[in-house]
């Protein structure tokens, strides 16, 4: 079966090394006809509930199931982040985000958001904050206001000291105005601000000139080198933080990942509709692979066996058969001996 006895060219010996190409084609055909046809794959996949099996695996005790899976996934994620060039990856992420932002026209979105905020009254705290900020700024710059009034007053006002009284009157009037705007929701100045915001919301959505200005500002910001430097700093902090979280077996990342895996496992185990969807997707995927790449897989098996030399084929088949090969040889010897003994006995009885 595997070699020629004593090296003699006896017919029908050394079948395996002599017929290795035919064996390769036969193995490939057997694999194609019995395993890689879409009908066979689909029938076998219908008999399996992969989703439920995956869910039960994810819900196994920590040391057996999701613990190892979590550790492996977290470690793989950390290794991936460390192996990639952080600068190049950061620039690619930024470029991807920039492309997405460029496709979005921000002006209508901003206008719609501002309109909704005005309709819901959420703009009022913003106006109050602006009024308070104006009051604090005025208080911090009182001397500057007084200096400006003194500088613009004529000599008579300065000689009579009326410039100081004028400065006090101006400051008091401004403080009083800001206080009235702050406490009176119906103050005319507040209403003017609200009308201006409503007009801005309308222009952002419907005025071509305003929309063009917003888009121009957006493009200038995206093209600014300072934005690139800022993003690279943010990205590096994010990347390092993700690596540290993934490397920490007891950290929040591990706990969140384990919780997510457990939740996914319960859903796969207990939800028949989800099982049906996952199993259908898996079946279609595997059937598609068998249909598209079955011939290539079979060809790979055939060409691989064909490339083996005769000794390699013999050694691998003998290794696969193992100890059974010795029993085959012994059985063949015993059967042959018994048959020979029977023939000898019959011949002696008939012609003796």
BELGI-V754972 format. One record per residue. N is the residue number from 1. SS is DSSP state (A for helix, B for strand, O for the rest). OMEGA is omega as a letter, one per 30 degrees, with the letter a starting at -180 (NA if undefined). BURIAL is b if it has 9 or more other C-alpha atoms within 8 Angstrom, else e. Layout:
n:N ss:SS omega:OMEGA burial:BURIAL
n:N ss:SS omega:OMEGA burial:BURIAL
//
This chain:
n:1 ss:O omega:a burial:e
n:2 ss:O omega:a burial:b
n:3 ss:O omega:l burial:b
n:4 ss:O omega:l burial:b
n:5 ss:A omega:l burial:e
n:6 ss:A omega:l burial:e
n:7 ss:A omega:a burial:e
n:8 ss:O omega:a burial:e
n:9 ss:O omega:l burial:e
n:10 ss:O omega:l burial:e
n:11 ss:O omega:l burial:e
n:12 ss:O omega:l burial:e
n:13 ss:O omega:a burial:b
n:14 ss:O omega:a burial:b
n:15 ss:A omega:a burial:b
n:16 ss:A omega:a burial:b
n:17 ss:A omega:a burial:b
n:18 ss:A omega:a burial:e
n:19 ss:O omega:a burial:e
n:20 ss:A omega:l burial:b
n:21 ss:A omega:l burial:e
n:22 ss:A omega:l burial:e
n:23 ss:A omega:l burial:b
n:24 ss:A omega:l burial:b
n:25 ss:A omega:l burial:b
n:26 ss:A omega:l burial:e
n:27 ss:A omega:l burial:b
n:28 ss:A omega:l burial:b
n:29 ss:A omega:l burial:b
n:30 ss:A omega:l burial:b
n:31 ss:A omega:a burial:b
n:32 ss:A omega:a burial:b
n:33 ss:A omega:a burial:e
n:34 ss:A omega:a burial:e
n:35 ss:O omega:a burial:b
n:36 ss:O omega:l burial:b
n:37 ss:O omega:a burial:b
n:38 ss:A omega:a burial:b
n:39 ss:A omega:a burial:e
n:40 ss:A omega:a burial:b
n:41 ss:A omega:l burial:b
n:42 ss:A omega:l burial:b
n:43 ss:A omega:l burial:e
n:44 ss:A omega:a burial:e
n:45 ss:A omega:l burial:b
n:46 ss:A omega:l burial:e
n:47 ss:O omega:a burial:e
n:48 ss:O omega:l burial:e
n:49 ss:O omega:a burial:b
n:50 ss:A omega:a burial:b
n:51 ss:A omega:a burial:b
n:52 ss:A omega:l burial:b
n:53 ss:A omega:l burial:b
n:54 ss:A omega:l burial:b
n:55 ss:A omega:l burial:b
n:56 ss:A omega:l burial:b
n:57 ss:A omega:a burial:b
n:58 ss:A omega:l burial:b
n:59 ss:O omega:l burial:b
n:60 ss:O omega:l burial:b
n:61 ss:O omega:a burial:e
n:62 ss:O omega:a burial:e
n:63 ss:O omega:a burial:e
n:64 ss:O omega:a burial:e
n:65 ss:O omega:a burial:b
n:66 ss:A omega:l burial:b
n:67 ss:A omega:l burial:b
n:68 ss:A omega:l burial:b
n:69 ss:A omega:l burial:e
n:70 ss:A omega:a burial:b
n:71 ss:A omega:l burial:b
n:72 ss:A omega:a burial:e
n:73 ss:A omega:l burial:e
n:74 ss:A omega:l burial:b
n:75 ss:A omega:l burial:b
n:76 ss:A omega:l burial:e
n:77 ss:A omega:l burial:b
n:78 ss:A omega:l burial:b
n:79 ss:A omega:l burial:e
n:80 ss:A omega:l burial:e
n:81 ss:A omega:a burial:b
n:82 ss:A omega:a burial:b
n:83 ss:A omega:a burial:e
n:84 ss:O omega:l burial:e
n:85 ss:O omega:a burial:e
n:86 ss:A omega:a burial:b
n:87 ss:A omega:a burial:e
n:88 ss:A omega:l burial:e
n:89 ss:A omega:l burial:b
n:90 ss:A omega:l burial:b
n:91 ss:A omega:l burial:b
n:92 ss:A omega:l burial:e
n:93 ss:A omega:l burial:e
n:94 ss:A omega:l burial:b
n:95 ss:A omega:l burial:e
n:96 ss:A omega:l burial:e
n:97 ss:A omega:l burial:e
n:98 ss:A omega:l burial:b
n:99 ss:A omega:l burial:e
n:100 ss:A omega:l burial:e
n:101 ss:A omega:l burial:e
n:102 ss:A omega:a burial:e
n:103 ss:A omega:a burial:e
n:104 ss:O omega:l burial:e
n:105 ss:O omega:a burial:b
n:106 ss:A omega:a burial:e
n:107 ss:A omega:l burial:b
n:108 ss:A omega:l burial:b
n:109 ss:A omega:l burial:b
n:110 ss:A omega:l burial:b
n:111 ss:A omega:l burial:b
n:112 ss:A omega:l burial:b
n:113 ss:A omega:l burial:e
n:114 ss:A omega:l burial:b
n:115 ss:A omega:l burial:b
n:116 ss:A omega:l burial:e
n:117 ss:A omega:l burial:b
n:118 ss:A omega:a burial:b
n:119 ss:A omega:a burial:e
n:120 ss:A omega:a burial:e
n:121 ss:O omega:a burial:e
n:122 ss:O omega:l burial:b
n:123 ss:O omega:a burial:b
n:124 ss:A omega:l burial:e
n:125 ss:A omega:l burial:e
n:126 ss:A omega:l burial:e
n:127 ss:A omega:l burial:b
n:128 ss:A omega:l burial:b
n:129 ss:A omega:l burial:e
n:130 ss:A omega:l burial:e
n:131 ss:A omega:l burial:b
n:132 ss:A omega:l burial:b
n:133 ss:A omega:l burial:e
n:134 ss:A omega:l burial:b
n:135 ss:A omega:l burial:b
n:136 ss:A omega:l burial:e
n:137 ss:A omega:l burial:e
n:138 ss:A omega:l burial:e
n:139 ss:A omega:a burial:e
n:140 ss:A omega:a burial:e
n:141 ss:O omega:l burial:e
n:142 ss:A omega:a burial:b
n:143 ss:A omega:l burial:e
n:144 ss:A omega:l burial:e
n:145 ss:A omega:l burial:b
n:146 ss:A omega:a burial:b
n:147 ss:A omega:l burial:e
n:148 ss:A omega:l burial:e
n:149 ss:A omega:l burial:b
n:150 ss:A omega:a burial:b
n:151 ss:A omega:a burial:e
n:152 ss:A omega:l burial:e
n:153 ss:O omega:l burial:b
n:154 ss:O omega:a burial:e
n:155 ss:A omega:a burial:e
n:156 ss:A omega:l burial:e
n:157 ss:A omega:l burial:b
n:158 ss:A omega:a burial:b
n:159 ss:A omega:a burial:e
n:160 ss:A omega:a burial:e
n:161 ss:O omega:l burial:e
n:162 ss:A omega:l burial:b
n:163 ss:A omega:l burial:b
n:164 ss:A omega:l burial:b
n:165 ss:A omega:l burial:e
n:166 ss:A omega:l burial:b
n:167 ss:A omega:l burial:b
n:168 ss:A omega:l burial:b
n:169 ss:A omega:l burial:e
n:170 ss:A omega:a burial:e
n:171 ss:A omega:l burial:b
n:172 ss:A omega:l burial:e
n:173 ss:A omega:l burial:e
n:174 ss:A omega:l burial:e
n:175 ss:A omega:a burial:b
n:176 ss:A omega:l burial:e
n:177 ss:A omega:l burial:e
n:178 ss:A omega:l burial:b
n:179 ss:A omega:l burial:e
n:180 ss:A omega:l burial:b
n:181 ss:A omega:a burial:b
n:182 ss:A omega:a burial:b
n:183 ss:A omega:a burial:e
n:184 ss:O omega:l burial:e
n:185 ss:O omega:a burial:e
n:186 ss:O omega:a burial:e
n:187 ss:O omega:a burial:b
n:188 ss:A omega:a burial:e
n:189 ss:A omega:l burial:e
n:190 ss:A omega:l burial:b
n:191 ss:A omega:l burial:b
n:192 ss:A omega:l burial:e
n:193 ss:A omega:l burial:e
n:194 ss:A omega:l burial:b
n:195 ss:A omega:l burial:e
n:196 ss:A omega:l burial:e
n:197 ss:A omega:l burial:b
n:198 ss:A omega:l burial:b
n:199 ss:A omega:l burial:e
n:200 ss:A omega:l burial:b
n:201 ss:A omega:l burial:b
n:202 ss:A omega:a burial:b
n:203 ss:A omega:l burial:b
n:204 ss:A omega:a burial:b
n:205 ss:A omega:a burial:b
n:206 ss:A omega:a burial:e
n:207 ss:O omega:a burial:b
n:208 ss:A omega:a burial:e
n:209 ss:A omega:l burial:e
n:210 ss:A omega:l burial:b
n:211 ss:A omega:l burial:b
n:212 ss:A omega:l burial:e
n:213 ss:A omega:l burial:e
n:214 ss:A omega:l burial:b
n:215 ss:A omega:l burial:b
n:216 ss:A omega:l burial:e
n:217 ss:A omega:l burial:e
n:218 ss:A omega:l burial:e
n:219 ss:A omega:l burial:b
n:220 ss:A omega:l burial:e
n:221 ss:A omega:a burial:e
n:222 ss:A omega:a burial:e
n:223 ss:A omega:a burial:e
n:224 ss:O omega:l burial:e
n:225 ss:A omega:l burial:e
n:226 ss:A omega:l burial:e
n:227 ss:A omega:l burial:b
n:228 ss:A omega:l burial:b
n:229 ss:A omega:l burial:e
n:230 ss:A omega:a burial:e
n:231 ss:A omega:a burial:b
n:232 ss:A omega:l burial:b
n:233 ss:A omega:l burial:e
n:234 ss:A omega:a burial:e
n:235 ss:A omega:a burial:b
n:236 ss:A omega:l burial:b
n:237 ss:A omega:l burial:e
n:238 ss:A omega:a burial:e
n:239 ss:A omega:a burial:b
n:240 ss:A omega:l burial:e
n:241 ss:A omega:l burial:e
n:242 ss:A omega:l burial:b
n:243 ss:A omega:l burial:b
n:244 ss:A omega:l burial:e
n:245 ss:A omega:a burial:b
n:246 ss:A omega:a burial:b
n:247 ss:A omega:a burial:b
n:248 ss:O omega:a burial:b
n:249 ss:O omega:a burial:e
n:250 ss:O omega:a burial:e
n:251 ss:O omega:a burial:b
n:252 ss:A omega:a burial:e
n:253 ss:A omega:l burial:b
n:254 ss:A omega:l burial:b
n:255 ss:A omega:l burial:b
n:256 ss:A omega:l burial:e
n:257 ss:A omega:l burial:b
n:258 ss:A omega:l burial:b
n:259 ss:A omega:l burial:e
n:260 ss:A omega:l burial:e
n:261 ss:A omega:l burial:b
n:262 ss:A omega:l burial:b
n:263 ss:A omega:l burial:e
n:264 ss:A omega:l burial:b
n:265 ss:A omega:l burial:b
n:266 ss:A omega:l burial:b
n:267 ss:A omega:l burial:b
n:268 ss:A omega:a burial:b
n:269 ss:A omega:a burial:b
n:270 ss:A omega:a burial:e
n:271 ss:O omega:a burial:b
n:272 ss:A omega:a burial:e
n:273 ss:A omega:l burial:e
n:274 ss:A omega:l burial:b
n:275 ss:A omega:a burial:b
n:276 ss:A omega:a burial:e
n:277 ss:A omega:a burial:e
n:278 ss:A omega:a burial:b
n:279 ss:A omega:l burial:b
n:280 ss:A omega:l burial:e
n:281 ss:A omega:l burial:e
n:282 ss:A omega:a burial:e
n:283 ss:A omega:l burial:b
n:284 ss:A omega:l burial:b
n:285 ss:A omega:a burial:e
n:286 ss:A omega:l burial:b
n:287 ss:A omega:l burial:b
n:288 ss:A omega:l burial:b
n:289 ss:A omega:l burial:b
n:290 ss:A omega:a burial:b
n:291 ss:A omega:a burial:b
n:292 ss:A omega:a burial:e
n:293 ss:A omega:l burial:e
n:294 ss:A omega:a burial:b
n:295 ss:A omega:l burial:e
n:296 ss:A omega:l burial:e
n:297 ss:A omega:l burial:e
n:298 ss:A omega:l burial:b
n:299 ss:A omega:l burial:b
n:300 ss:A omega:l burial:e
n:301 ss:A omega:a burial:b
n:302 ss:A omega:a burial:b
n:303 ss:A omega:l burial:b
n:304 ss:A omega:l burial:e
n:305 ss:A omega:l burial:b
n:306 ss:A omega:a burial:b
n:307 ss:A omega:l burial:e
n:308 ss:O omega:l burial:e
n:309 ss:O omega:a burial:e
n:310 ss:A omega:a burial:b
n:311 ss:A omega:l burial:e
n:312 ss:A omega:l burial:e
n:313 ss:A omega:a burial:b
n:314 ss:A omega:a burial:b
n:315 ss:A omega:a burial:e
n:316 ss:A omega:l burial:e
n:317 ss:A omega:l burial:e
n:318 ss:A omega:l burial:b
n:319 ss:A omega:l burial:e
n:320 ss:A omega:l burial:e
n:321 ss:A omega:l burial:e
n:322 ss:O omega:a burial:e
n:323 ss:O omega:a burial:e
n:324 ss:A omega:a burial:e
n:325 ss:A omega:l burial:b
n:326 ss:A omega:l burial:e
n:327 ss:A omega:l burial:e
n:328 ss:A omega:l burial:e
n:329 ss:A omega:l burial:e
n:330 ss:A omega:l burial:e
n:331 ss:A omega:l burial:e
n:332 ss:A omega:l burial:e
n:333 ss:A omega:a burial:e
n:334 ss:A omega:l burial:e
n:335 ss:A omega:l burial:e
n:336 ss:A omega:l burial:e
n:337 ss:A omega:l burial:e
n:338 ss:A omega:l burial:e
n:339 ss:A omega:l burial:e
n:340 ss:A omega:l burial:e
n:341 ss:A omega:l burial:e
n:342 ss:A omega:l burial:e
n:343 ss:A omega:l burial:e
n:344 ss:A omega:a burial:e
n:345 ss:A omega:l burial:e
n:346 ss:A omega:l burial:e
n:347 ss:A omega:l burial:b
n:348 ss:A omega:a burial:e
n:349 ss:A omega:a burial:e
n:350 ss:A omega:a burial:e
n:351 ss:A omega:a burial:e
n:352 ss:O omega:NA burial:e
//
